Amino acid sequence: MTKDELRAELERQAERFTGVYGGEVTTYAAQPDPERKPWRKRATIHDQAFAEELDKMEKELRTDSGSTGL
């Protein structure tokens, strides 16, 4: 189905709706769905705090293992 055929079909349906049912038709361009990219999600405060705690723990492990070298 081409764009012109689709437009014609929609026009026929709109005319039928207004003629038969007496309704009002408002035409507008559909908005695209928002693009969801979970890998680009911003980190929440909880995620940031968790990452900071992990960094602290890793630093502590490095300093502990480095100082006890026998």
Secondary structure, DSSP 8 states (H G I E B T S, - for coil): --HHHHHHHHHHHHHHIIIII----------------GGG----HHHHHHHHHHHHHHHHHHHHHHHT--
